[in-house]
Amino acid sequence: MLFAGRAHPELADRIAKELGIGLVPTTNYDFANGEIFVRFDESVRGADAFVLQAHTEPINKWIMEQLIMIDALRRASAKRISVIVPFYGYARQDKKHKGREPITARLLADLFKTAGADRLITVDLHTSQIQGFFDGPVDHLFALNLLAAHVRSRVDQKRITVVSPDAGRVRVAERWTDVLGSPLAIIHKRRDPNVPNQVKMFEVVGDVKDRICVVVDDMIDTGGTIATAAETLLEFGAAQVIVAATHGILSAPASERLNSAAISEVIVTDTLPISEDKRFPKLTILSIAPLLAEAVRAVFSEDSVTKLVEDQPMLFDK
């Protein structure tokens, strides 16, 4: 049985269509003070339940709604509860950088477990270590092949250089080079020695001259890092800049910033809803629904989910 919160009904409908089933009718509404009420309109006893919610803005509300749905399923005697979080909220705080800071990625995992979740299904975690925060199976899926196939269909693959926008995203970029068979470049930030503590200089490690540079990341929030990366690549002689990321958060002023930047295309998936006011001419949105549906089908039938990651065909010509 597939259940969906109110955050991203379009994705829920797409997944249900891929699975050939209907969403379980659910009554969800807010009380006057903002508290959330949830009730499922049919029996869930003994069900293999999958609970989808997009952790989009207002993120705290939608996370709470999902927790309430999990609790309702547990109390209604669902056999197994699998939580589908295409974008895992609060993942950017996965460790303490300084004293007296929280580890919210772990806190969220604990909340899911306490509510009654048996399993997590998610896409492109900010860091892979978050899988270890949840005491149970975690199916960590990747949108890489979906995004890479689109890029490959649009440009000459032999001219592509995959670019990491900073040192922290190198592992993500390396996966892209494995799939596309392309060289890797890294944008390195350092302080300008002539203007201490104020301005950062950007250097490119790798050959990007006359290349089609594909800047890759797991998410785009305000777009500042990506826009600066594109500008830097063009200064170093890049012929074209394409941006690919799984999660399009696109907080203001990301849309304006990316549309005005020297970028030919920005490619994201629909793990998060992207409202019309956030869309812009250079934006391409690919659906993650087929991948999530395959994961649901595999979990339900006790098949391997790992094969969705490991057994995908390589995209480059050998």
DOTI-774703 format. One record per residue (C-alpha): residue in three letters; chain; x, y, z; residue number from 1. Coordinates in Angstrom, 3 decimals. Each point is the difference from the previous one (the first is absolute). Layout:
BEGIN
+---------+--------+----------+----------+----------+-----+
| residuo | cadena |        X |        Y |        Z | num |
+---------+--------+----------+----------+----------+-----+
|     ALA |      A |        X |        Y |        Z | NUM |
...
+---------+--------+----------+----------+----------+-----+
//
This chain:
BEGIN
+---------+--------+----------+----------+----------+-----+
| residuo | cadena |        X |        Y |        Z | num |
+---------+--------+----------+----------+----------+-----+
|     MET |      A |    0.000 |    0.000 |    0.000 |   1 |
|     LEU |      A |    1.347 |    3.404 |   -1.007 |   2 |
|     PHE |      A |   -0.644 |    3.042 |    2.201 |   3 |
|     ALA |      A |    0.948 |    3.601 |   -0.735 |   4 |
|     GLY |      A |    0.163 |    3.194 |    1.987 |   5 |
|     ARG |      A |   -1.130 |    3.314 |   -1.426 |   6 |
|     ALA |      A |    3.422 |    1.423 |   -0.880 |   7 |
|     HIS |      A |    0.436 |   -1.381 |   -3.532 |   8 |
|     PRO |      A |   -3.207 |   -1.546 |   -1.407 |   9 |
|     GLU |      A |    1.326 |    0.035 |   -3.579 |  10 |
|     LEU |      A |    2.880 |   -2.359 |    0.852 |  11 |
|     ALA |      A |   -2.335 |   -2.244 |    1.990 |  12 |
|     ASP |      A |   -2.339 |   -0.297 |   -2.983 |  13 |
|     ARG |      A |    2.906 |   -0.808 |   -2.328 |  14 |
|     ILE |      A |    1.303 |   -2.760 |    2.292 |  15 |
|     ALA |      A |   -3.481 |   -1.473 |    0.407 |  16 |
|     LYS |      A |   -0.426 |    0.002 |   -3.774 |  17 |
|     GLU |      A |    3.354 |   -1.746 |   -0.474 |  18 |
|     LEU |      A |   -1.062 |   -2.655 |    2.515 |  19 |
|     GLY |      A |   -3.456 |   -0.362 |   -1.492 |  20 |
|     ILE |      A |   -1.718 |    0.601 |    3.344 |  21 |
|     GLY |      A |   -1.973 |    2.784 |    1.631 |  22 |
|     LEU |      A |    1.010 |    2.125 |    2.956 |  23 |
|     VAL |      A |   -1.758 |   -0.972 |    3.227 |  24 |
|     PRO |      A |   -2.719 |    2.595 |    0.716 |  25 |
|     THR |      A |    1.151 |    2.092 |    2.944 |  26 |
|     THR |      A |   -1.537 |    2.842 |    1.969 |  27 |
|     ASN |      A |    2.639 |    2.624 |    0.814 |  28 |
|     TYR |      A |   -0.725 |    3.477 |    1.300 |  29 |
|     ASP |      A |    1.325 |    2.694 |    2.308 |  30 |
|     PHE |      A |   -1.663 |    1.133 |    3.201 |  31 |
|     ALA |      A |   -0.318 |    3.741 |    0.554 |  32 |
|     ASN |      A |    3.204 |    0.069 |    2.078 |  33 |
|     GLY |      A |    2.001 |   -1.835 |   -2.678 |  34 |
|     GLU |      A |   -0.128 |   -3.520 |    1.453 |  35 |
|     ILE |      A |   -0.455 |   -2.742 |   -2.607 |  36 |
|     PHE |      A |   -2.705 |   -2.668 |   -0.063 |  37 |
|     VAL |      A |    0.375 |   -3.233 |   -2.002 |  38 |
|     ARG |      A |   -2.371 |   -2.902 |   -0.466 |  39 |
|     PHE |      A |    0.094 |   -2.760 |   -2.615 |  40 |
|     ASP |      A |   -3.375 |   -0.625 |   -1.589 |  41 |
|     GLU |      A |    0.400 |   -3.776 |   -0.347 |  42 |
|     SER |      A |    1.485 |   -2.849 |    2.007 |  43 |
|     VAL |      A |    3.791 |   -0.369 |   -0.013 |  44 |
|     ARG |      A |    0.214 |   -3.061 |    2.258 |  45 |
|     GLY |      A |    2.747 |   -2.350 |   -1.212 |  46 |
|     ALA |      A |    0.979 |    2.339 |   -2.830 |  47 |
|     ASP |      A |    3.442 |    0.530 |   -1.461 |  48 |
|     ALA |      A |   -0.206 |    3.793 |    0.299 |  49 |
|     PHE |      A |    2.098 |    2.539 |   -1.930 |  50 |
|     VAL |      A |   -0.241 |    3.597 |    1.250 |  51 |
|     LEU |      A |    1.150 |    2.719 |   -2.404 |  52 |
|     GLN |      A |    0.702 |    3.572 |    0.985 |  53 |
|     ALA |      A |    2.100 |    2.735 |   -1.600 |  54 |
|     HIS |      A |    2.030 |    1.970 |    2.527 |  55 |
|     THR |      A |   -0.648 |    3.342 |   -1.644 |  56 |
|     GLU |      A |   -0.950 |    3.380 |    1.423 |  57 |
|     PRO |      A |   -1.512 |    0.346 |    2.571 |  58 |
|     ILE |      A |    2.278 |   -2.920 |    0.791 |  59 |
|     ASN |      A |   -0.799 |   -0.358 |    3.707 |  60 |
|     LYS |      A |   -3.717 |   -0.325 |   -0.719 |  61 |
|     TRP |      A |    0.433 |   -2.710 |   -2.599 |  62 |
|     ILE |      A |    2.456 |   -2.022 |    2.083 |  63 |
|     MET |      A |   -2.458 |    0.123 |    2.900 |  64 |
|     GLU |      A |   -2.845 |   -1.127 |   -2.256 |  65 |
|     GLN |      A |    2.043 |   -2.987 |   -1.148 |  66 |
|     LEU |      A |    0.830 |   -0.949 |    3.590 |  67 |
|     ILE |      A |   -3.687 |    0.162 |    0.906 |  68 |
|     MET |      A |   -0.870 |   -2.210 |   -2.986 |  69 |
|     ILE |      A |    2.596 |   -2.565 |    1.106 |  70 |
|     ASP |      A |   -1.381 |    0.022 |    3.538 |  71 |
|     ALA |      A |   -3.552 |   -0.458 |   -1.307 |  72 |
|     LEU |      A |    1.087 |   -2.992 |   -2.108 |  73 |
|     ARG |      A |    1.803 |   -1.632 |    2.919 |  74 |
|     ARG |      A |   -3.024 |    0.415 |    2.269 |  75 |
|     ALA |      A |   -2.262 |   -1.378 |   -2.763 |  76 |
|     SER |      A |    2.056 |   -3.230 |   -0.163 |  77 |
|     ALA |      A |    1.787 |    0.427 |   -3.326 |  78 |
|     LYS |      A |    2.379 |   -2.943 |   -0.476 |  79 |
|     ARG |      A |    2.989 |    2.006 |   -1.244 |  80 |
|     ILE |      A |    0.506 |    3.738 |   -0.449 |  81 |
|     SER |      A |    2.465 |    1.247 |   -2.632 |  82 |
|     VAL |      A |    0.616 |    3.741 |   -0.033 |  83 |
|     ILE |      A |    0.695 |    1.604 |   -3.386 |  84 |
|     VAL |      A |    1.915 |    3.274 |    0.304 |  85 |
|     PRO |      A |    1.270 |    0.960 |   -3.477 |  86 |
|     PHE |      A |    1.824 |    2.948 |    1.574 |  87 |
|     TYR |      A |    1.125 |   -0.640 |    3.586 |  88 |
|     GLY |      A |   -0.568 |    3.160 |    1.992 |  89 |
|     TYR |      A |    2.609 |    1.408 |    2.403 |  90 |
|     ALA |      A |    2.707 |   -2.099 |   -1.666 |  91 |
|     ARG |      A |    2.487 |    2.878 |   -0.167 |  92 |
|     GLN |      A |    0.623 |   -0.270 |    3.750 |  93 |
|     ASP |      A |    1.425 |   -3.511 |    0.071 |  94 |
|     LYS |      A |    2.833 |    0.726 |    2.446 |  95 |
|     LYS |      A |    1.128 |    2.611 |    2.493 |  96 |
|     HIS |      A |    2.276 |    2.637 |   -1.491 |  97 |
|     LYS |      A |    0.248 |    1.941 |    3.276 |  98 |
|     GLY |      A |   -1.019 |   -0.543 |    3.589 |  99 |
|     ARG |      A |   -3.651 |    0.256 |    1.090 | 100 |
|     GLU |      A |   -1.358 |   -0.842 |   -3.461 | 101 |
|     PRO |      A |   -2.660 |   -2.637 |   -0.769 | 102 |
|     ILE |      A |    0.224 |   -2.959 |   -2.368 | 103 |
|     THR |      A |   -3.421 |    0.410 |   -1.560 | 104 |
|     ALA |      A |    0.409 |   -2.744 |   -2.603 | 105 |
|     ARG |      A |    0.293 |   -2.498 |    2.866 | 106 |
|     LEU |      A |   -2.877 |    1.632 |    1.895 | 107 |
|     LEU |      A |   -2.310 |   -0.415 |   -2.991 | 108 |
|     ALA |      A |    0.942 |   -3.667 |   -0.352 | 109 |
|     ASP |      A |   -0.754 |   -0.535 |    3.692 | 110 |
|     LEU |      A |   -3.383 |    1.697 |   -0.393 | 111 |
|     PHE |      A |   -0.922 |   -2.312 |   -2.877 | 112 |
|     LYS |      A |    0.958 |   -3.048 |    2.055 | 113 |
|     THR |      A |   -1.885 |    1.181 |    3.075 | 114 |
|     ALA |      A |   -3.113 |    0.673 |   -2.090 | 115 |
|     GLY |      A |    0.075 |   -3.598 |   -1.257 | 116 |
|     ALA |      A |    1.913 |   -0.071 |   -3.295 | 117 |
|     ASP |      A |    1.590 |   -3.318 |   -0.948 | 118 |
|     ARG |      A |    1.841 |    1.152 |   -3.131 | 119 |
|     LEU |      A |    1.147 |    3.151 |   -1.809 | 120 |
|     ILE |      A |    0.078 |    0.537 |   -3.765 | 121 |
|     THR |      A |    1.783 |    3.154 |   -1.115 | 122 |
|     VAL |      A |    1.865 |    1.547 |   -2.934 | 123 |
|     ASP |      A |    3.480 |    1.549 |   -0.029 | 124 |
|     LEU |      A |    0.672 |    0.676 |    3.664 | 125 |
|     HIS |      A |    2.186 |    3.031 |    0.678 | 126 |
|     THR |      A |    2.547 |   -2.395 |    1.504 | 127 |
|     SER |      A |   -0.101 |   -3.792 |   -0.098 | 128 |
|     GLN |      A |    0.725 |   -0.322 |    3.722 | 129 |
|     ILE |      A |   -3.593 |    1.015 |    0.750 | 130 |
|     GLN |      A |   -0.996 |   -3.563 |   -0.938 | 131 |
|     GLY |      A |    1.552 |   -1.115 |    3.287 | 132 |
|     PHE |      A |   -2.142 |    2.364 |    2.072 | 133 |
|     PHE |      A |   -3.175 |   -2.054 |   -0.500 | 134 |
|     ASP |      A |   -0.296 |   -3.268 |    1.926 | 135 |
|     GLY |      A |   -1.379 |   -2.054 |   -2.865 | 136 |
|     PRO |      A |    0.332 |   -0.503 |   -3.760 | 137 |
|     VAL |      A |    0.686 |    3.105 |   -2.090 | 138 |
|     ASP |      A |   -0.368 |   -0.166 |   -3.778 | 139 |
|     HIS |      A |    2.225 |    2.776 |   -1.323 | 140 |
|     LEU |      A |   -0.873 |    0.603 |   -3.653 | 141 |
|     PHE |      A |    1.818 |    2.216 |   -2.509 | 142 |
|     ALA |      A |   -1.358 |    2.215 |   -2.764 | 143 |
|     LEU |      A |    3.356 |   -0.093 |   -1.780 | 144 |
|     ASN |      A |   -0.971 |   -2.154 |   -2.969 | 145 |
|     LEU |      A |   -3.186 |    1.971 |   -0.581 | 146 |
|     LEU |      A |    1.859 |    3.315 |   -0.025 | 147 |
|     ALA |      A |    3.025 |   -1.299 |   -1.914 | 148 |
|     ALA |      A |   -2.142 |   -1.541 |   -2.729 | 149 |
|     HIS |      A |   -1.668 |    3.369 |   -0.566 | 150 |
|     VAL |      A |    3.352 |    1.798 |   -0.202 | 151 |
|     ARG |      A |    1.349 |   -2.613 |   -2.398 | 152 |
|     SER |      A |   -3.003 |    0.471 |   -2.299 | 153 |
|     ARG |      A |    0.593 |    3.742 |   -0.261 | 154 |
|     VAL |      A |    3.732 |    0.424 |   -0.595 | 155 |
|     ASP |      A |    3.045 |   -1.730 |   -1.476 | 156 |
|     GLN |      A |    1.077 |   -2.360 |    2.761 | 157 |
|     LYS |      A |    3.650 |    0.069 |   -1.104 | 158 |
|     ARG |      A |    0.178 |    3.720 |    0.791 | 159 |
|     ILE |      A |   -1.394 |   -0.283 |    3.558 | 160 |
|     THR |      A |    2.013 |    0.798 |    3.110 | 161 |
|     VAL |      A |   -1.752 |   -0.716 |    3.298 | 162 |
|     VAL |      A |    0.556 |    2.778 |    2.538 | 163 |
|     SER |      A |   -0.273 |   -0.066 |    3.775 | 164 |
|     PRO |      A |   -1.013 |    3.495 |    1.222 | 165 |
|     ASP |      A |    2.085 |   -0.416 |    3.162 | 166 |
|     ALA |      A |    2.186 |   -2.551 |    1.769 | 167 |
|     GLY |      A |   -2.926 |   -1.415 |    1.958 | 168 |
|     ARG |      A |   -1.796 |   -1.238 |   -3.119 | 169 |
|     VAL |      A |    2.930 |   -1.848 |   -1.575 | 170 |
|     ARG |      A |   -1.420 |   -3.448 |    0.829 | 171 |
|     VAL |      A |   -3.250 |    0.860 |   -1.781 | 172 |
|     ALA |      A |    1.935 |    1.236 |   -3.028 | 173 |
|     GLU |      A |    2.110 |   -3.166 |   -0.068 | 174 |
|     ARG |      A |   -3.148 |   -2.106 |   -0.357 | 175 |
|     TRP |      A |   -0.911 |    2.099 |   -3.039 | 176 |
|     THR |      A |    3.408 |   -0.550 |   -1.578 | 177 |
|     ASP |      A |   -0.422 |   -3.756 |    0.481 | 178 |
|     VAL |      A |   -3.344 |    0.071 |   -1.828 | 179 |
|     LEU |      A |    0.854 |    2.433 |   -2.802 | 180 |
|     GLY |      A |    3.634 |   -0.979 |   -0.434 | 181 |
|     SER |      A |    0.932 |    3.691 |    0.185 | 182 |
|     PRO |      A |    2.901 |    1.809 |    1.660 | 183 |
|     LEU |      A |   -0.434 |    1.779 |    3.333 | 184 |
|     ALA |      A |    0.663 |    3.594 |    0.997 | 185 |
|     ILE |      A |   -0.327 |    1.596 |    3.425 | 186 |
|     ILE |      A |   -0.613 |    3.623 |    0.926 | 187 |
|     HIS |      A |    2.283 |    0.918 |    2.865 | 188 |
|     LYS |      A |   -0.697 |    3.007 |    2.196 | 189 |
|     ARG |      A |    2.755 |    1.884 |    1.765 | 190 |
|     ARG |      A |    0.354 |    3.392 |    1.613 | 191 |
|     ASP |      A |    1.441 |    2.866 |   -1.998 | 192 |
|     PRO |      A |    3.384 |    0.781 |    1.620 | 193 |
|     ASN |      A |   -0.368 |    3.647 |   -1.000 | 194 |
|     VAL |      A |   -3.338 |    0.439 |    1.781 | 195 |
|     PRO |      A |    0.134 |   -2.033 |    3.217 | 196 |
|     ASN |      A |   -3.226 |   -1.387 |    1.501 | 197 |
|     GLN |      A |   -2.212 |    1.615 |   -2.598 | 198 |
|     VAL |      A |    0.181 |   -1.401 |   -3.492 | 199 |
|     LYS |      A |    0.415 |   -3.565 |   -1.186 | 200 |
|     MET |      A |    1.777 |   -0.918 |   -3.197 | 201 |
|     PHE |      A |   -1.160 |   -2.981 |   -2.039 | 202 |
|     GLU |      A |    2.331 |   -2.324 |   -1.854 | 203 |
|     VAL |      A |   -0.812 |   -2.940 |   -2.259 | 204 |
|     VAL |      A |    1.948 |   -3.213 |    0.446 | 205 |
|     GLY |      A |   -0.307 |   -1.892 |   -3.277 | 206 |
|     ASP |      A |   -0.350 |    0.788 |   -3.687 | 207 |
|     VAL |      A |   -3.210 |    1.851 |   -0.906 | 208 |
|     LYS |      A |    1.148 |    2.085 |   -2.961 | 209 |
|     ASP |      A |   -2.391 |   -0.400 |   -2.961 | 210 |
|     ARG |      A |   -1.814 |   -2.740 |    1.920 | 211 |
|     ILE |      A |   -3.694 |   -0.478 |    0.798 | 212 |
|     CYS |      A |    0.077 |    0.229 |    3.788 | 213 |
|     VAL |      A |   -2.675 |   -1.853 |    1.954 | 214 |
|     VAL |      A |   -0.104 |    1.353 |    3.546 | 215 |
|     VAL |      A |   -1.529 |   -2.640 |    2.293 | 216 |
|     ASP |      A |   -1.370 |    0.188 |    3.526 | 217 |
|     ASP |      A |   -2.558 |   -1.752 |    2.178 | 218 |
|     MET |      A |   -2.133 |    3.135 |    0.508 | 219 |
|     ILE |      A |   -0.431 |    3.586 |   -1.128 | 220 |
|     ASP |      A |   -1.241 |    2.339 |    2.722 | 221 |
|     THR |      A |    0.646 |    3.706 |   -0.627 | 222 |
|     GLY |      A |    2.206 |   -0.730 |   -3.034 | 223 |
|     GLY |      A |    2.887 |    2.200 |    1.129 | 224 |
|     THR |      A |    2.672 |   -2.699 |   -0.162 | 225 |
|     ILE |      A |   -1.213 |   -1.239 |   -3.382 | 226 |
|     ALA |      A |   -0.164 |    3.478 |   -1.576 | 227 |
|     THR |      A |    3.514 |    0.802 |    1.216 | 228 |
|     ALA |      A |    1.252 |   -3.341 |   -1.285 | 229 |
|     ALA |      A |   -1.409 |    0.717 |   -3.462 | 230 |
|     GLU |      A |    1.621 |    3.429 |   -0.087 | 231 |
|     THR |      A |    3.340 |   -1.472 |    1.053 | 232 |
|     LEU |      A |   -0.130 |   -2.730 |   -2.647 | 233 |
|     LEU |      A |   -0.654 |    2.500 |   -2.777 | 234 |
|     GLU |      A |    2.916 |    2.096 |    1.209 | 235 |
|     PHE |      A |    2.157 |   -3.103 |   -0.371 | 236 |
|     GLY |      A |   -1.148 |   -0.534 |   -3.585 | 237 |
|     ALA |      A |   -2.957 |   -2.387 |    0.261 | 238 |
|     ALA |      A |   -2.119 |   -0.122 |   -3.159 | 239 |
|     GLN |      A |   -3.291 |   -0.744 |    1.780 | 240 |
|     VAL |      A |   -1.268 |   -0.587 |    3.539 | 241 |
|     ILE |      A |   -2.829 |   -2.395 |    0.918 | 242 |
|     VAL |      A |   -1.153 |   -0.538 |    3.583 | 243 |
|     ALA |      A |   -1.471 |   -3.272 |    1.282 | 244 |
|     ALA |      A |   -1.290 |   -0.643 |    3.517 | 245 |
|     THR |      A |   -2.476 |   -2.422 |    1.537 | 246 |
|     HIS |      A |   -1.864 |    2.326 |    2.349 | 247 |
|     GLY |      A |   -1.265 |    3.378 |   -1.189 | 248 |
|     ILE |      A |   -0.676 |    1.899 |    3.215 | 249 |
|     LEU |      A |    0.364 |    3.304 |   -1.867 | 250 |
|     SER |      A |   -0.389 |    2.397 |    2.902 | 251 |
|     ALA |      A |   -0.133 |    3.670 |   -1.024 | 252 |
|     PRO |      A |    1.820 |    1.417 |   -1.886 | 253 |
|     ALA |      A |    1.124 |   -3.256 |   -1.653 | 254 |
|     SER |      A |   -2.287 |    0.186 |   -3.044 | 255 |
|     GLU |      A |    1.031 |    3.533 |   -0.948 | 256 |
|     ARG |      A |    3.647 |   -0.688 |    0.777 | 257 |
|     LEU |      A |    0.201 |   -3.173 |   -2.093 | 258 |
|     ASN |      A |   -2.029 |    1.360 |   -2.894 | 259 |
|     SER |      A |    2.285 |    3.026 |   -0.304 | 260 |
|     ALA |      A |    3.197 |   -2.041 |    0.432 | 261 |
|     ALA |      A |    2.057 |   -1.225 |   -2.960 | 262 |
|     ILE |      A |   -1.597 |   -3.460 |    0.204 | 263 |
|     SER |      A |   -1.650 |   -1.687 |   -2.965 | 264 |
|     GLU |      A |   -2.206 |   -2.413 |    1.990 | 265 |
|     VAL |      A |   -0.798 |   -0.868 |    3.623 | 266 |
|     ILE |      A |   -1.219 |   -3.598 |    0.434 | 267 |
|     VAL |      A |   -1.700 |   -1.243 |    3.181 | 268 |
|     THR |      A |   -2.475 |   -2.720 |    0.958 | 269 |
|     ASP |      A |   -3.428 |    0.290 |    1.594 | 270 |
|     THR |      A |    1.025 |   -1.302 |    3.435 | 271 |
|     LEU |      A |   -1.318 |    3.370 |    1.179 | 272 |
|     PRO |      A |   -2.951 |    1.946 |   -1.422 | 273 |
|     ILE |      A |    1.092 |    2.967 |   -2.115 | 274 |
|     SER |      A |   -2.724 |    2.619 |   -0.168 | 275 |
|     GLU |      A |   -0.557 |    2.120 |   -3.085 | 276 |
|     ASP |      A |    1.563 |    3.061 |    1.625 | 277 |
|     LYS |      A |    3.264 |   -1.951 |    0.450 | 278 |
|     ARG |      A |    0.186 |   -1.226 |   -3.581 | 279 |
|     PHE |      A |    2.047 |    1.763 |   -2.667 | 280 |
|     PRO |      A |    0.767 |   -0.566 |   -3.702 | 281 |
|     LYS |      A |    3.291 |   -1.845 |    0.554 | 282 |
|     LEU |      A |   -1.497 |   -2.486 |    2.486 | 283 |
|     THR |      A |   -0.666 |   -3.647 |   -0.919 | 284 |
|     ILE |      A |   -1.834 |   -2.253 |    2.471 | 285 |
|     LEU |      A |    0.286 |   -3.795 |   -0.312 | 286 |
|     SER |      A |   -2.284 |   -2.368 |    1.909 | 287 |
|     ILE |      A |    1.424 |   -2.241 |    2.706 | 288 |
|     ALA |      A |   -3.309 |   -1.905 |    0.215 | 289 |
|     PRO |      A |    1.069 |   -3.059 |   -2.077 | 290 |
|     LEU |      A |    3.052 |   -0.579 |    2.217 | 291 |
|     LEU |      A |   -1.983 |    0.343 |    3.232 | 292 |
|     ALA |      A |   -2.736 |   -2.257 |   -1.357 | 293 |
|     GLU |      A |    2.566 |   -2.679 |   -0.832 | 294 |
|     ALA |      A |    1.377 |    0.237 |    3.539 | 295 |
|     VAL |      A |   -3.483 |   -0.368 |    1.488 | 296 |
|     ARG |      A |   -0.694 |   -2.973 |   -2.244 | 297 |
|     ALA |      A |    3.298 |   -1.645 |    0.990 | 298 |
|     VAL |      A |   -0.580 |    0.492 |    3.738 | 299 |
|     PHE |      A |   -3.560 |   -1.309 |   -0.227 | 300 |
|     SER |      A |    1.036 |   -3.121 |   -1.932 | 301 |
|     GLU |      A |    3.076 |   -0.582 |    2.208 | 302 |
|     ASP |      A |    2.239 |    0.511 |   -3.034 | 303 |
|     SER |      A |    3.390 |    1.721 |   -0.018 | 304 |
|     VAL |      A |   -0.012 |    3.798 |    0.121 | 305 |
|     THR |      A |    3.773 |    0.107 |   -0.360 | 306 |
|     LYS |      A |   -0.303 |   -1.046 |   -3.640 | 307 |
|     LEU |      A |   -1.730 |    3.325 |   -0.726 | 308 |
|     VAL |      A |    3.315 |    1.654 |    0.799 | 309 |
|     GLU |      A |    2.629 |   -2.579 |   -0.898 | 310 |
|     ASP |      A |   -1.514 |   -1.663 |   -3.064 | 311 |
|     GLN |      A |   -0.818 |    3.099 |   -2.040 | 312 |
|     PRO |      A |    1.816 |   -0.037 |   -3.345 | 313 |
|     MET |      A |    2.902 |    2.354 |   -0.510 | 314 |
|     LEU |      A |   -0.839 |    2.848 |   -2.314 | 315 |
|     PHE |      A |    3.316 |    0.617 |   -1.684 | 316 |
|     ASP |      A |    1.057 |   -1.738 |   -3.188 | 317 |
|     LYS |      A |    2.699 |   -2.554 |    0.785 | 318 |
+---------+--------+----------+----------+----------+-----+
//
